[in-house]
Amino acid sequence: MEKEFVGTCTLCGKSVYCHNGFLEGVVQENHTLVCFACQNKTEEDKSL
């Protein structure tokens, strides 16, 4: 299993990796990287 460091989450600072071509986060419209945990929390906050 190939694991490659991509960058850090701009919200929490967690390392974000790519596993076999699958990014463990989201690149936002402003070209920043956010991990899935922060992305999910942001979406939950917006729905309230």
Buried (B, 14 or more C-beta within 10 A) or exposed (E): EEEEEEBBBBBEEBEBBBEEEEBBBBEEEEEEBBBBBBBEBBEEEEEE
